[in-house]
Amino acid sequence: MELQKYICLLLICALGVLVHGSCIESEKRALLIFIKALIDNSNYLSSWVGDDCCAWQGIGCDNITNHVTRIELQYGFLSGKILPSLLDLKYLTHLDLSSNSFDGIQIPEFFGSFKNLIYLNLNYSNFEGLVPHHLGNLSNLQYLDLSNYDYSWDLRLKMDSMSWLSKLSLLKYLDLSGVNLSSVIDWFPSLNMLSTSISVLHLSNCHLSNNVPSHLPSMNLISLVSIDFSRNDLRSSFPLWVLNNSNLAHLSLRANNFYGLIPESIGSLSSLTLLDLSENSFQGSVPQSITNLTSLSTLALAFNKLSDSISPEIGNLTELTSFFIAFNDFRGSLPETFCRLKKLESLDVGDNQLTGHIPKCIGKLSNLNELNLCDNSWEGFVTEDHFINLTKLNSLCISSHSKLISRISSEWVPLFQLEYLYMYSLKVGPKFPHWLLTQRKIQGLILSNASISDTIPIDWFLSLFSSSPNVDLSDNDIFGDQLSLISRAPNGLGALILSNNRLSGELPAFLCSQTTLRTLDLSHNKFSGELPLCLGNLTELIELDLMNNSLSGKIPSLGVLRGLQYINLHNNKFQGKLPLSFQNLTELFVLDVGKNNLSGVLPTWSAEQLPNLKYLILRSNNFYGAIPTQLCHHSTIEVLNFADNQIKGNIPACFGNFSAMVTGDITPNHLDYWGSVQMMDSMKGYEQVYTSTLQFLFSIDLSNNKISGEIPKELMDLQGLLNLNLAGNHLAGKIPEEIGKLKNLIFLDLSRNELHGPIPQSLAYLNFLSQLNLSFNDLSGRIPSGNQLQTLNDPSIYAGNEQLCGHPILKPCATDTDSHIVEDHNEVDTDLDSDDEHMWLFAGLGPGFSVGFLGFCLTLHFSKIGIHVSNLANRFLGR
């Protein structure tokens, strides 16, 4: 009997061995059907052979029953279709198809039938269309990740409701980042209905725009450990309900429109390790209680409106590895207590109002790899002590609005190898810093406005270009004919910016060998000769800026450079016609060839050929003929300047089609951050260079041509216009009564034409008008008064119109009976009796007009200062 029992036991054990390691046959068949519909270009599933499907890559089975419980095919780059044969895997608990390429298909609705599913991860799997509500049937689900961290605007995966999420009563982890939730009106109430056990809630870049409640009468979200609402359009004060989560470790509200004060009670979140409130509109002081969050490793408050000083108690945050407060209004000094943050790896205090000396003890923060001190008002000196132990430093940015001087010995050999070095508006010169010779890994270098007055040392130059593809040495006093050195540089350049120096000579043909070049800015130098025809080889070129040189000859054909967005050849000596091939530049948005010797009829480029054209400057050349009506179809145009040419004919009525000028909506200019986008324009003889203010300018300048006919009423529909200059033509007829519709107009010049009739009373409605010139026409009647016109009291505005009367010329109108007006008029006639005095008065109009505009541009500049540096900072921070 005992022997029989022993034999039976052996048989049972043997049978267990045979069963163990062999998957269920029906489940194997289901997997084989599943794989047939997949496209596996990387042979990720090459192990799916043999009888034991439990041994296949990405398949997990229960150790006792051998049922398939896990499919984990992440990072397989699989594509194709997903067949419902998987439903035969009735014991499936984990399904991970993340980081694959299921483009063009929806998340299968049958996924909602896996009753035992605990874990579902589809992130970066490129599914499209609506997320099926059927997923709400997964009653055992604890982990759901549908995220796609692609920060493009076009989000392909969408949800039209979130109410089904409330049925997932066991859910602990939810990540919908990159899922379009813009159609979900009740998104926040739906979230608040989630299980009280939910610990991770990530909704980054979901196109959310509704307000987030500050307080909630009933709150389920009390167990959260991680909250991410970043990169949406949420507009609210700080959501105080997050403070109910005492175990909260990660909080990111980055890149929204949150406003108001950061609450002092935020210091109660004692478990916080990451706090990211950057890119919002928070204002006021940083709560003192933040310095009590001693577990913090990342504190990001950049790009807000925060002010006041930095608390010395910031030194309490000894676990801090990243500290970002750039682009705020912090004042005072940088506390020495920063030097207690021994774990600090990234320090960014750029673009504030910090003053005083840069603490030397920063040089003892040996873990620093990123240091941004740019665009503050530092004083004193930068010495070797500031970098003495920074052996890991790879990104360094230092600049100052005040007097900051580099006092580093020529014998100094730094302990670091930088990848990015930005030292601008800092006195480094007069010689190039010798220590740069030791840097072999530099990929980006800015030494602009660094008081360098020197020729480029050959050994230094070649050493630099052996590693750095991006170089900006602009706004110095570098001189000589040394551009030929580039021919000996072994690597491919990405950006070369040498503007505002004294470099001379011809542009060498071997520039054309730098086929990786994206930005070439040699503006404001003394280069001469013709452009090499081989510039067409620079197929990666995006920006070409050669303004203010002495270049001559014909403009070469650049039509093969299909990525070219910005061409500035202003103020050179180019001759001939515009290349016909310019019509092929489909990405072009800025073309400035003003102030050359170009000729020919105006180009007839269609909107289909140049769909992105915004700024077209052809002024001060010899173009002739009529304005082509094809121009009217370029609805994106914001600046049009044909001044000082030989243009005839009428102003096309279809100018009213310039829809960008109708709305005045500001659209950002997207260019590589190395670019120094600038455009030259002229207001009454004053040349103004636009850089960061370019995007705010809406302007039409057709002055000093031979244009005739009437001013079309359709022009009055361009309500976004800031400048309208039609002076010095042969325009006749009346000033349109509808001119009062140009509500944003700041500058209006209709002088030196043949206009007649009364000045429209609606001119008084232009509340922003600061410069006006109607002189030397044949206008008549009473000068309008009221509102903004009361401030424009210079009589020269109306000079040369003998039939005008009233204020400010003090010539009485026929209906005037007030005797004191006549007396004042007689007195002025006596004072301004001579022709010389009249001419002197009129001559003063031009500079006044120009200075007024310059003041306006400066206002714009300082209200939006740092667009270029903002992009630089984003690159610096890896954003």
Buried (B, 14 or more C-beta within 10 A) or exposed (E): EEEEEEEEEEEEEEEEEEEEEBBBEEBBEBBEBBBEEBEBEEEBBEEBEEEBBBBBEBBBBBEEEBBBBBBBBBBBEBBBEBBBBBBBBBBBBBBBBBBBBBEEBBBBBBBBBBEBBBBBBBBBBBBBEBBBBBBBBBEBBBBBBBBBEBEEEEBBBBBEBBBBBBBBEBBBBBBBBBBBBBEBEEBBEBBBBBBEEBBBBBBBBBBBEBEBBEEBEEEBBEBBBBBBBBBBEBBBBBBBBBBBBEBBBBBBBBBBBBBBBBBEEBBBBEBBBBBBBBBBBBBEBBBEBBBBBEBBBBBBBBBBEBBEBBBEEBBBBEBBBBBBBBBBEBBEBBBEBBBBBEBBBBBBBBBBBBBBEBBBBBBBBBBBBBBBBBBBBBBBBBBBBBBBBBBBBBBBBBBBEEEBBBEBEEEEEBEBBBBBBBBBBBBBBEEBBBBBBBBEEBBBBBBBBBBBEBBBBEEBBBBBBEBBBBBBBBBBBBBBEBBEBBEEBEEEBBBBBBBBBEBBBBBBBBBBBBEBBBBBBBBBBBBBBBBBEEBBBBEBBBBBBBBBBEBBBBBBBBBBBEBBBBBBBBBBBBBEEBBEBBBBBBBBBBBBBBBBEBBEEBBEBEBEBBBBBBBBBBBBBEBBEEBBEBBBBBBBBBBBBBBBBEBBBBBBBBBBBBBBBBEBEBEEBEBBBBBBBBBBBBBBEBBBBBEBBBBBBBBBBBBBBEBBBBBBBBBBBBBBBBBBBBBBBEBBBBBBBBBBBBBBBBBBBBBBBEBBBBBBBBBBBBEEBBBBBBBBBBBBBBBBEEEBBEEBEBBBBBBBBEEBBBBBBBBBEEEBEEEEBBEBBEEBEEEBEEEEEBEEBBEEBBEBBBBBBEEBBEEBBEEBBBBBBBBBBEBBBEE
